[in-house]
Amino acid sequence: MKLSIDQSLCVPCDECLLDCPSGAVWRDESGGDYHIDQDFCIGCSHCAAVCPPGAVRSDAGAFPEWKDPGLDPALVRDFLCGKRSVRRYRAESIPRPVLDQILRVGSLTATASNRQDPEAVVITGRAVREVAAGLFAFYLPLVRLARHPLVKLLLRFTYASEHLRRKGLLERYEQRLREFEKGGDPFFFHAPAVVILTYPGSNRRYGRVNCALAGQAMMYYAQSLGIGSCMIGFMEAALGLSARLRRKVGLSASRKTGLVFTLGVSDVTYRRLPLRRPLPVSYLDRVSASN
Protein backbone atom coordinates (compact mmCIF):
# COMPACT_ATOMS: atom_id res chain seq x y z
CA MET A 1 0.00 0.00 0.00
CA LYS A 2 1.39 3.38 -1.02
CA LEU A 3 0.38 6.44 0.99
CA SER A 4 0.57 10.04 -0.15
CA ILE A 5 -0.60 13.47 1.05
CA ASP A 6 -3.03 15.64 -0.90
CA GLN A 7 -1.40 19.04 -0.52
CA SER A 8 -4.62 20.84 -1.44
CA LEU A 9 -6.27 19.49 1.73
CA CYS A 10 -3.27 19.44 4.05
CA VAL A 11 -3.12 21.87 6.96
CA PRO A 12 0.14 22.44 8.91
CA CYS A 13 -0.88 20.63 12.11
CA ASP A 14 2.08 18.21 12.36
CA GLU A 15 -0.25 15.39 13.49
CA CYS A 16 0.95 12.93 10.83
CA LEU A 17 4.59 13.78 11.47
CA LEU A 18 4.27 13.32 15.24
CA ASP A 19 2.31 10.05 15.08
CA CYS A 20 4.31 8.20 12.40
CA PRO A 21 6.05 5.25 14.16
CA SER A 22 8.70 4.81 11.48
CA GLY A 23 9.64 8.46 10.91
CA ALA A 24 8.51 8.28 7.29
CA VAL A 25 6.65 11.61 7.34
CA TRP A 26 8.73 14.72 6.83
CA ARG A 27 8.15 18.38 6.06
CA ASP A 28 9.99 20.78 3.80
CA GLU A 29 12.67 22.72 5.67
CA SER A 30 10.91 25.93 4.74
CA GLY A 31 7.89 24.78 6.72
CA GLY A 32 5.92 23.93 3.61
CA ASP A 33 4.50 20.68 2.30
CA TYR A 34 4.43 17.34 4.15
CA HIS A 35 5.72 14.21 2.42
CA ILE A 36 5.87 10.45 3.02
CA ASP A 37 9.16 8.65 2.42
CA GLN A 38 8.15 5.37 0.77
CA ASP A 39 11.44 3.73 1.77
CA PHE A 40 10.52 4.03 5.45
CA CYS A 41 6.71 3.88 5.34
CA ILE A 42 5.32 0.60 6.74
CA GLY A 43 1.75 1.33 5.62
CA CYS A 44 0.31 1.39 9.15
CA SER A 45 -2.00 4.30 8.17
CA HIS A 46 -1.54 6.17 11.46
CA CYS A 47 -1.00 9.35 9.46
CA ALA A 48 -4.41 8.89 7.82
CA ALA A 49 -6.07 8.02 11.12
CA VAL A 50 -4.97 11.24 12.84
CA CYS A 51 -5.25 13.67 9.91
CA PRO A 52 -8.08 16.16 10.70
CA PRO A 53 -8.98 17.08 7.08
CA GLY A 54 -8.38 13.58 5.67
CA ALA A 55 -5.52 14.64 3.41
CA VAL A 56 -3.73 11.28 3.40
CA ARG A 57 -4.51 9.15 0.37
CA SER A 58 -3.92 5.46 -0.36
CA ASP A 59 -3.72 3.54 -3.61
CA ALA A 60 -5.69 0.78 -1.83
CA GLY A 61 -8.83 2.92 -1.48
CA ALA A 62 -10.49 5.35 0.91
CA PHE A 63 -9.99 5.13 4.66
CA PRO A 64 -13.21 4.32 6.57
CA GLU A 65 -14.34 6.93 9.06
CA TRP A 66 -14.13 6.02 12.75
CA LYS A 67 -14.82 7.61 16.10
CA ASP A 68 -14.64 6.28 19.62
CA PRO A 69 -18.04 4.69 20.39
CA GLY A 70 -17.66 5.75 24.03
CA LEU A 71 -18.36 2.37 25.59
CA ASP A 72 -18.98 2.13 29.31
CA PRO A 73 -15.65 0.89 30.80
CA ALA A 74 -17.46 -1.19 33.43
CA LEU A 75 -19.49 -2.96 30.74
CA VAL A 76 -16.38 -3.57 28.63
CA ARG A 77 -14.61 -5.02 31.66
CA ASP A 78 -17.51 -7.36 32.39
CA PHE A 79 -17.71 -8.41 28.75
CA LEU A 80 -14.00 -9.21 28.53
CA CYS A 81 -13.89 -11.02 31.87
CA GLY A 82 -16.92 -13.07 30.84
CA LYS A 83 -15.20 -14.69 27.87
CA ARG A 84 -15.26 -18.46 28.41
CA SER A 85 -13.93 -21.38 26.40
CA VAL A 86 -17.13 -22.89 24.99
CA ARG A 87 -17.27 -26.66 24.50
CA ARG A 88 -21.02 -27.03 23.98
CA TYR A 89 -22.45 -25.79 20.69
CA ARG A 90 -25.87 -25.80 19.11
CA ALA A 91 -26.36 -27.81 15.95
CA GLU A 92 -26.52 -24.79 13.67
CA SER A 93 -24.05 -23.43 11.17
CA ILE A 94 -22.64 -19.91 11.05
CA PRO A 95 -23.61 -18.01 7.88
CA ARG A 96 -20.65 -17.22 5.63
CA PRO A 97 -21.24 -13.42 5.80
CA VAL A 98 -21.00 -13.62 9.61
CA LEU A 99 -17.76 -15.59 9.40
CA ASP A 100 -16.44 -12.96 6.98
CA GLN A 101 -17.27 -10.21 9.49
CA ILE A 102 -15.42 -12.03 12.25
CA LEU A 103 -12.37 -12.58 10.05
CA ARG A 104 -12.43 -8.95 8.97
CA VAL A 105 -12.03 -7.85 12.59
CA GLY A 106 -8.92 -10.03 12.79
CA SER A 107 -7.46 -8.44 9.68
CA LEU A 108 -7.74 -4.98 11.28
CA THR A 109 -5.80 -6.03 14.39
CA ALA A 110 -2.36 -4.50 14.88
CA THR A 111 0.65 -6.61 13.88
CA ALA A 112 4.34 -6.09 14.65
CA SER A 113 5.84 -3.66 12.14
CA ASN A 114 2.49 -3.79 10.35
CA ARG A 115 3.48 -7.12 8.79
CA GLN A 116 -0.17 -8.14 8.33
CA ASP A 117 1.09 -11.69 7.94
CA PRO A 118 -1.57 -13.92 9.58
CA GLU A 119 -3.57 -16.04 7.16
CA ALA A 120 -6.69 -18.06 7.96
CA VAL A 121 -8.02 -21.45 6.97
CA VAL A 122 -11.66 -21.85 7.99
CA ILE A 123 -12.98 -25.41 8.22
CA THR A 124 -16.77 -25.79 8.01
CA GLY A 125 -19.42 -28.36 7.22
CA ARG A 126 -18.39 -31.97 6.68
CA ALA A 127 -14.74 -30.97 6.63
CA VAL A 128 -14.80 -30.44 10.42
CA ARG A 129 -15.59 -34.12 11.00
CA GLU A 130 -13.04 -35.20 8.38
CA VAL A 131 -10.28 -33.17 10.03
CA ALA A 132 -11.32 -34.54 13.43
CA ALA A 133 -10.87 -38.03 11.95
CA GLY A 134 -7.33 -37.03 11.00
CA LEU A 135 -6.67 -35.94 14.59
CA PHE A 136 -8.06 -39.24 15.88
CA ALA A 137 -5.76 -41.19 13.56
CA PHE A 138 -2.80 -39.07 14.70
CA TYR A 139 -3.31 -39.15 18.48
CA LEU A 140 -4.58 -42.68 19.13
CA PRO A 141 -1.30 -44.42 18.17
CA LEU A 142 0.66 -41.83 20.18
CA VAL A 143 -1.36 -42.46 23.33
CA ARG A 144 -0.99 -46.20 22.92
CA LEU A 145 2.75 -45.83 22.41
CA ALA A 146 3.05 -43.59 25.47
CA ARG A 147 1.55 -46.37 27.62
CA HIS A 148 4.47 -48.69 26.85
CA PRO A 149 6.65 -49.03 30.00
CA LEU A 150 9.87 -48.11 28.20
CA VAL A 151 8.32 -45.07 26.55
CA LYS A 152 6.81 -44.01 29.86
CA LEU A 153 10.27 -44.12 31.39
CA LEU A 154 11.72 -41.97 28.61
CA LEU A 155 8.87 -39.45 28.86
CA ARG A 156 9.80 -38.81 32.48
CA PHE A 157 12.75 -36.82 31.18
CA THR A 158 10.58 -34.56 29.01
CA TYR A 159 8.09 -31.77 29.60
CA ALA A 160 5.38 -34.46 29.71
CA SER A 161 6.68 -35.83 33.03
CA GLU A 162 4.52 -33.49 35.13
CA HIS A 163 1.33 -34.69 33.43
CA LEU A 164 2.27 -38.35 33.56
CA ARG A 165 2.39 -38.20 37.36
CA ARG A 166 -1.40 -38.12 37.27
CA LYS A 167 -2.51 -41.71 37.69
CA GLY A 168 -4.56 -43.07 34.81
CA LEU A 169 -4.05 -40.00 32.60
CA LEU A 170 -3.11 -41.90 29.44
CA GLU A 171 -5.96 -44.32 29.93
CA ARG A 172 -8.35 -41.41 30.25
CA TYR A 173 -6.93 -39.80 27.11
CA GLU A 174 -7.54 -42.99 25.16
CA GLN A 175 -11.05 -43.23 26.55
CA ARG A 176 -11.76 -39.67 25.42
CA LEU A 177 -10.32 -40.36 21.99
CA ARG A 178 -12.53 -43.42 21.66
CA GLU A 179 -15.57 -41.16 21.95
CA PHE A 180 -14.92 -40.20 18.34
CA GLU A 181 -15.68 -43.74 17.19
CA LYS A 182 -19.10 -43.46 18.84
CA GLY A 183 -19.98 -40.21 17.08
CA GLY A 184 -18.54 -37.87 19.67
CA ASP A 185 -16.13 -35.05 18.99
CA PRO A 186 -13.44 -34.78 21.67
CA PHE A 187 -11.44 -32.38 19.47
CA PHE A 188 -13.84 -29.66 18.24
CA PHE A 189 -16.91 -30.42 20.40
CA HIS A 190 -19.21 -30.47 17.34
CA ALA A 191 -18.44 -26.84 16.53
CA PRO A 192 -19.64 -25.83 13.05
CA ALA A 193 -16.43 -23.93 12.25
CA VAL A 194 -12.73 -24.20 13.07
CA VAL A 195 -10.29 -21.36 12.34
CA ILE A 196 -6.59 -22.00 11.80
CA LEU A 197 -4.37 -18.91 11.87
CA THR A 198 -0.90 -19.26 10.39
CA TYR A 199 2.13 -17.04 9.92
CA PRO A 200 5.19 -17.23 7.63
CA GLY A 201 8.07 -19.26 9.01
CA SER A 202 10.35 -16.30 8.32
CA ASN A 203 8.63 -14.27 11.06
CA ARG A 204 9.58 -16.49 14.00
CA ARG A 205 9.89 -13.57 16.41
CA TYR A 206 6.41 -12.05 16.13
CA GLY A 207 4.34 -14.29 13.86
CA ARG A 208 2.78 -16.29 16.66
CA VAL A 209 1.98 -13.11 18.60
CA ASN A 210 0.34 -11.60 15.53
CA CYS A 211 -1.90 -14.65 15.21
CA ALA A 212 -2.77 -14.56 18.91
CA LEU A 213 -3.76 -10.88 18.73
CA ALA A 214 -5.88 -11.37 15.61
CA GLY A 215 -7.51 -14.50 16.98
CA GLN A 216 -8.35 -12.91 20.31
CA ALA A 217 -10.00 -9.97 18.55
CA MET A 218 -12.05 -12.37 16.39
CA MET A 219 -13.19 -14.39 19.41
CA TYR A 220 -14.24 -11.32 21.38
CA TYR A 221 -16.19 -9.96 18.42
CA ALA A 222 -17.78 -13.37 17.90
CA GLN A 223 -18.84 -13.33 21.55
CA SER A 224 -20.67 -10.04 20.97
CA LEU A 225 -22.64 -11.86 18.23
CA GLY A 226 -23.61 -14.69 20.57
CA ILE A 227 -21.00 -17.00 19.04
CA GLY A 228 -18.77 -18.94 21.41
CA SER A 229 -15.18 -20.02 20.83
CA CYS A 230 -12.44 -22.19 22.29
CA MET A 231 -8.73 -22.43 21.56
CA ILE A 232 -7.73 -25.94 20.44
CA GLY A 233 -4.18 -26.72 21.50
CA PHE A 234 -4.36 -30.37 20.42
CA MET A 235 -4.99 -29.28 16.82
CA GLU A 236 -2.20 -26.72 16.90
CA ALA A 237 0.29 -29.28 18.24
CA ALA A 238 -0.74 -31.91 15.70
CA LEU A 239 -0.33 -29.50 12.78
CA GLY A 240 3.24 -28.89 13.91
CA LEU A 241 4.03 -32.62 13.88
CA SER A 242 1.94 -34.21 11.14
CA ALA A 243 2.64 -33.42 7.48
CA ARG A 244 -0.38 -35.52 6.52
CA LEU A 245 -2.70 -33.40 8.64
CA ARG A 246 -1.18 -30.23 7.23
CA ARG A 247 -1.90 -31.44 3.72
CA LYS A 248 -5.46 -32.34 4.72
CA VAL A 249 -6.19 -28.73 5.68
CA GLY A 250 -4.11 -27.24 2.85
CA LEU A 251 -1.22 -25.70 4.80
CA SER A 252 2.07 -25.20 2.99
CA ALA A 253 5.39 -26.10 4.56
CA SER A 254 6.34 -22.41 4.69
CA ARG A 255 3.49 -21.54 7.07
CA LYS A 256 3.57 -22.07 10.84
CA THR A 257 0.46 -22.55 12.98
CA GLY A 258 -0.10 -19.68 15.40
CA LEU A 259 -3.58 -20.36 16.77
CA VAL A 260 -6.53 -22.72 16.28
CA PHE A 261 -10.00 -22.06 17.67
CA THR A 262 -13.57 -23.19 17.23
CA LEU A 263 -16.60 -21.02 16.53
CA GLY A 264 -20.25 -21.88 17.13
CA VAL A 265 -23.47 -20.71 18.72
CA SER A 266 -23.07 -21.47 22.40
CA ASP A 267 -25.47 -23.95 23.97
CA VAL A 268 -24.54 -22.97 27.52
CA THR A 269 -25.12 -19.88 29.69
CA TYR A 270 -22.42 -18.86 32.14
CA ARG A 271 -23.73 -17.13 35.25
CA ARG A 272 -20.58 -16.58 37.29
CA LEU A 273 -16.96 -15.71 36.75
CA PRO A 274 -14.30 -18.30 37.60
CA LEU A 275 -11.81 -17.85 40.40
CA ARG A 276 -8.34 -16.93 39.21
CA ARG A 277 -5.19 -16.07 41.11
CA PRO A 278 -4.28 -12.38 40.89
CA LEU A 279 -1.80 -11.48 38.17
CA PRO A 280 1.66 -11.09 39.75
CA VAL A 281 2.68 -7.48 39.13
CA SER A 282 5.95 -5.62 39.71
CA TYR A 283 6.03 -1.84 39.37
CA LEU A 284 9.33 -0.24 38.44
CA ASP A 285 9.30 3.47 39.22
CA ARG A 286 13.05 3.97 39.18
CA VAL A 287 16.20 2.00 38.44
CA SER A 288 18.81 1.78 41.18
CA ALA A 289 22.39 2.79 40.48
CA SER A 290 23.56 -0.81 41.04
CA ASN A 291 21.50 -1.92 38.04
Backbone torsions as a table, in degrees:
resi	resn	phi	psi	omega
1	MET	NA	128.5	179.7
2	LYS	-107.1	126.0	179.9
3	LEU	-105.3	147.1	177.9
4	SER	-146.2	168.9	-178.0
5	ILE	-118.4	125.2	176.8
6	ASP	-78.8	105.0	-174.1
7	GLN	-64.9	-23.3	-179.2
8	SER	-72.0	-20.5	179.2
9	LEU	-103.7	-19.4	-173.3
10	CYS	-64.8	138.0	172.9
11	VAL	-120.2	145.0	-175.0
12	PRO	-74.9	71.4	-177.6
13	CYS	-103.7	-14.1	179.0
14	ASP	70.2	3.5	-176.5
15	GLU	-59.5	-46.1	-178.7
16	CYS	-65.1	-40.0	-179.3
17	LEU	-64.6	-42.4	-177.2
18	LEU	-72.8	-29.5	-173.2
19	ASP	-96.8	-7.9	-178.6
20	CYS	-69.0	119.3	-176.3
21	PRO	-75.1	-17.5	-177.0
22	SER	-108.2	3.3	179.6
23	GLY	67.3	28.5	-176.9
24	ALA	-83.0	-19.4	-178.9
25	VAL	-89.7	132.0	178.1
26	TRP	-140.3	162.8	-177.8
27	ARG	-125.7	145.1	177.6
28	ASP	-52.3	142.1	-178.8
29	GLU	-58.3	-26.4	-179.3
30	SER	-78.6	1.2	-178.5
31	GLY	81.0	27.0	-177.4
32	GLY	-97.4	-122.0	-173.0
33	ASP	-68.8	153.0	172.8
34	TYR	-96.1	148.3	-179.2
35	HIS	-138.7	161.6	176.7
36	ILE	-119.9	119.4	179.1
37	ASP	-79.1	110.2	-175.5
38	GLN	-65.9	-21.6	179.3
39	ASP	-71.8	-22.9	-178.6
40	PHE	-110.6	-17.5	-178.0
41	CYS	-66.0	131.3	177.9
42	ILE	-104.4	6.1	176.1
43	GLY	70.3	24.4	-177.1
44	CYS	-73.3	-18.8	177.1
45	SER	71.4	15.7	176.3
46	HIS	-61.0	-36.2	-179.7
47	CYS	-61.4	-39.9	178.6
48	ALA	-70.2	-36.8	-176.5
49	ALA	-66.9	-31.9	-176.3
50	VAL	-98.0	-10.5	-174.9
51	CYS	-68.7	115.8	-178.1
52	PRO	-59.2	-47.1	-177.3
53	PRO	-87.3	-1.3	-178.7
54	GLY	71.4	43.7	-176.3
55	ALA	-83.8	-15.1	-178.3
56	VAL	-80.3	131.8	-178.0
57	ARG	-116.7	154.9	178.5
58	SER	-134.1	143.4	176.9
59	ASP	-76.9	-2.1	178.8
60	ALA	-95.6	-2.1	179.1
61	GLY	123.8	-177.2	-177.2
62	ALA	-78.1	149.6	177.7
63	PHE	-84.8	127.8	179.2
64	PRO	-65.8	143.3	176.9
65	GLU	-70.9	149.6	177.9
66	TRP	-152.4	144.0	169.5
67	LYS	-144.0	152.6	-178.6
68	ASP	-58.7	121.7	-179.0
69	PRO	-70.9	-7.2	176.5
70	GLY	65.5	47.1	-179.0
71	LEU	-69.6	148.5	177.6
72	ASP	-68.2	117.2	-177.7
73	PRO	-54.9	-37.1	-179.7
74	ALA	-65.6	-39.1	178.5
75	LEU	-68.9	-39.6	177.9
76	VAL	-62.7	-43.3	178.1
77	ARG	-58.7	-47.6	-179.3
78	ASP	-63.7	-38.5	179.5
79	PHE	-64.1	-46.6	-178.5
80	LEU	-67.1	-42.6	-179.1
81	CYS	-68.5	-22.1	-178.3
82	GLY	-85.3	1.0	179.1
83	LYS	-69.0	122.2	179.4
84	ARG	-119.6	158.3	174.7
85	SER	-84.3	108.0	-173.7
86	VAL	-85.7	129.3	178.0
87	ARG	-126.1	18.3	176.1
88	ARG	-136.1	114.0	-175.4
89	TYR	-121.7	149.4	174.4
90	ARG	-74.7	155.1	-178.8
91	ALA	-83.2	63.5	176.9
92	GLU	-142.9	141.3	-177.2
93	SER	-80.0	166.5	176.0
94	ILE	-103.2	122.0	-179.6
95	PRO	-55.2	143.4	-178.5
96	ARG	-56.8	-41.1	177.8
97	PRO	-59.5	-34.6	178.7
98	VAL	-69.3	-42.5	175.9
99	LEU	-59.7	-40.6	179.2
100	ASP	-62.3	-39.3	177.8
101	GLN	-62.6	-43.7	-178.8
102	ILE	-63.6	-43.4	179.9
103	LEU	-66.6	-33.9	179.5
104	ARG	-62.7	-38.9	177.5
105	VAL	-60.8	-40.3	177.6
106	GLY	-63.4	-35.6	-178.8
107	SER	-71.1	-19.5	179.0
108	LEU	-92.1	-0.3	179.4
109	THR	-74.3	144.5	-180.0
110	ALA	-62.8	143.4	174.4
111	THR	-129.2	152.9	-179.0
112	ALA	-58.1	128.4	-178.8
113	SER	55.5	24.3	-179.6
114	ASN	53.5	40.5	-179.2
115	ARG	-67.1	-29.8	-179.7
116	GLN	48.9	45.3	-172.1
117	ASP	-100.3	-5.9	175.2
118	PRO	-66.3	143.3	172.6
119	GLU	-128.2	153.2	-175.1
120	ALA	-121.8	139.5	166.8
121	VAL	-115.9	122.5	-178.0
122	VAL	-110.2	118.9	-178.8
123	ILE	-99.1	125.8	-178.6
124	THR	-137.1	171.9	174.2
125	GLY	59.6	-141.4	-178.4
126	ARG	-62.7	-25.6	-177.0
127	ALA	-61.9	-28.1	179.8
128	VAL	-61.8	-46.6	179.6
129	ARG	-66.4	-36.6	-179.7
130	GLU	-66.8	-40.1	177.8
131	VAL	-69.3	-38.0	176.4
132	ALA	-60.4	-36.3	176.9
133	ALA	-63.9	-36.3	176.3
134	GLY	-65.2	-38.3	176.7
135	LEU	-66.3	-40.0	178.1
136	PHE	-60.7	-46.1	-179.5
137	ALA	-66.4	-25.6	-180.0
138	PHE	-81.0	-45.1	-171.5
139	TYR	-84.7	-31.8	-176.2
140	LEU	-59.8	-47.9	177.4
141	PRO	-62.4	-33.9	179.8
142	LEU	-65.6	-43.1	-180.0
143	VAL	-65.6	-40.9	178.1
144	ARG	-63.1	-43.0	179.4
145	LEU	-63.2	-40.4	-177.9
146	ALA	-65.7	-18.7	179.7
147	ARG	-83.7	-8.1	177.4
148	HIS	-68.1	134.5	-176.5
149	PRO	-53.2	-42.1	-179.0
150	LEU	-67.5	-41.4	178.8
151	VAL	-66.3	-40.0	177.0
152	LYS	-57.2	-41.7	179.7
153	LEU	-63.2	-43.8	-179.3
154	LEU	-66.4	-37.0	-178.6
155	LEU	-67.0	-18.4	177.5
156	ARG	-64.9	-17.4	-179.1
157	PHE	-101.0	15.6	179.2
158	THR	-120.3	179.8	178.8
159	TYR	-64.4	-16.5	-178.9
160	ALA	-77.3	-10.1	-174.1
161	SER	-58.6	-39.0	-177.9
162	GLU	-62.0	-39.6	-178.8
163	HIS	-73.2	-35.9	-176.4
164	LEU	-69.9	-12.7	176.6
165	ARG	-69.6	-18.2	179.9
166	ARG	-78.4	115.4	-175.2
167	LYS	-61.0	130.3	176.3
168	GLY	78.2	12.1	-176.3
169	LEU	-63.4	-48.7	-177.8
170	LEU	-63.9	-38.1	177.5
171	GLU	-63.1	-40.0	178.7
172	ARG	-67.4	-38.8	177.2
173	TYR	-59.1	-45.9	-179.6
174	GLU	-64.4	-37.8	178.0
175	GLN	-62.4	-42.4	177.7
176	ARG	-65.0	-41.0	178.8
177	LEU	-61.7	-38.2	-178.1
178	ARG	-64.5	-18.2	177.5
179	GLU	-60.6	-27.4	-179.6
180	PHE	-63.0	-38.0	-179.6
181	GLU	-65.7	-21.3	-179.0
182	LYS	-99.2	12.8	179.1
183	GLY	95.9	-1.3	177.6
184	GLY	-77.8	176.2	178.5
185	ASP	-140.1	84.2	-179.0
186	PRO	-75.3	-2.9	-177.2
187	PHE	-100.6	-52.1	-175.1
188	PHE	-114.6	-0.9	174.3
189	PHE	59.2	33.7	179.2
190	HIS	64.6	25.7	176.1
191	ALA	-67.1	143.7	-179.3
192	PRO	-78.0	-12.6	-178.8
193	ALA	-147.0	142.6	175.9
194	VAL	-128.7	129.3	-179.4
195	VAL	-109.0	127.8	175.1
196	ILE	-112.0	118.8	176.6
197	LEU	-102.5	130.6	-178.7
198	THR	-125.7	163.5	177.7
199	TYR	-138.5	158.4	-180.0
200	PRO	-68.7	139.8	-179.5
201	GLY	-59.3	-21.1	-179.7
202	SER	-71.8	-18.8	-178.7
203	ASN	-103.9	59.6	-176.7
204	ARG	-67.1	-26.0	-175.4
205	ARG	-74.5	-44.6	-173.1
206	TYR	-122.6	-4.7	-176.0
207	GLY	-58.7	-43.9	-179.7
208	ARG	-66.4	-38.9	178.1
209	VAL	-64.1	-41.9	179.0
210	ASN	-59.0	-42.2	178.7
211	CYS	-65.7	-40.3	-179.5
212	ALA	-64.0	-42.1	179.6
213	LEU	-65.0	-45.8	179.8
214	ALA	-64.2	-44.0	-179.1
215	GLY	-64.4	-40.5	179.0
216	GLN	-63.0	-42.3	178.6
217	ALA	-62.3	-42.3	179.0
218	MET	-61.8	-43.6	-176.7
219	MET	-68.2	-37.0	177.5
220	TYR	-67.9	-41.5	178.4
221	TYR	-65.0	-40.9	177.8
222	ALA	-59.1	-39.3	179.2
223	GLN	-60.7	-37.7	179.2
224	SER	-65.9	-20.5	179.1
225	LEU	-93.7	2.9	-177.6
226	GLY	82.7	18.3	-178.8
227	ILE	-108.7	122.2	-179.2
228	GLY	-84.3	169.7	-178.5
229	SER	-154.2	163.5	177.8
230	CYS	-158.5	129.7	176.1
231	MET	-71.0	138.7	-175.4
232	ILE	-116.9	91.0	-178.4
233	GLY	-67.3	-33.0	-179.6
234	PHE	-62.7	-37.7	178.8
235	MET	-69.9	-42.5	179.8
236	GLU	-61.5	-43.9	179.9
237	ALA	-64.9	-41.9	-178.2
238	ALA	-65.2	-38.2	179.2
239	LEU	-64.8	-27.4	177.9
240	GLY	-78.8	-13.6	-175.6
241	LEU	-115.7	-23.6	-173.3
242	SER	-112.5	110.7	176.8
243	ALA	-66.6	-33.7	179.9
244	ARG	-63.7	-43.2	179.8
245	LEU	-67.4	-36.5	177.4
246	ARG	-62.6	-42.3	178.2
247	ARG	-64.9	-36.8	-179.3
248	LYS	-60.2	-36.9	-178.6
249	VAL	-99.2	3.1	174.1
250	GLY	79.0	30.7	178.3
251	LEU	-93.4	133.7	177.9
252	SER	-80.9	161.2	-178.8
253	ALA	-66.2	-20.7	-177.3
254	SER	-82.4	-9.0	-178.7
255	ARG	-103.2	139.8	176.9
256	LYS	-107.7	146.6	-179.6
257	THR	-83.3	124.1	-179.7
258	GLY	-102.2	-31.6	-177.2
259	LEU	-165.7	142.1	174.4
260	VAL	-130.6	132.6	177.4
261	PHE	-150.0	153.3	178.0
262	THR	-91.5	160.9	173.9
263	LEU	-139.2	136.9	177.4
264	GLY	-177.8	158.4	177.9
265	VAL	-68.1	121.5	-175.8
266	SER	-66.0	138.3	177.0
267	ASP	-108.1	23.4	-179.6
268	VAL	-141.1	146.8	177.1
269	THR	-113.8	124.1	178.5
270	TYR	-95.6	129.6	-173.9
271	ARG	-111.2	-8.6	179.9
272	ARG	-142.1	157.6	174.5
273	LEU	-86.1	150.8	176.8
274	PRO	-76.0	165.3	173.7
275	LEU	-89.0	133.0	179.5
276	ARG	-135.9	145.8	176.0
277	ARG	-70.1	144.4	-180.0
278	PRO	-59.6	144.8	177.8
279	LEU	-65.9	121.7	176.2
280	PRO	-62.4	128.1	-176.1
281	VAL	-129.4	137.0	172.8
282	SER	-124.1	123.1	177.0
283	TYR	-95.8	132.8	178.1
284	LEU	-117.2	102.3	-178.5
285	ASP	-92.7	-24.2	177.0
286	ARG	-156.0	157.2	179.8
287	VAL	-106.2	127.2	-178.7
288	SER	-70.8	158.2	-178.2
289	ALA	-63.5	-29.7	-178.7
290	SER	-69.7	-18.5	178.9
291	ASN	-89.8	NA	NA
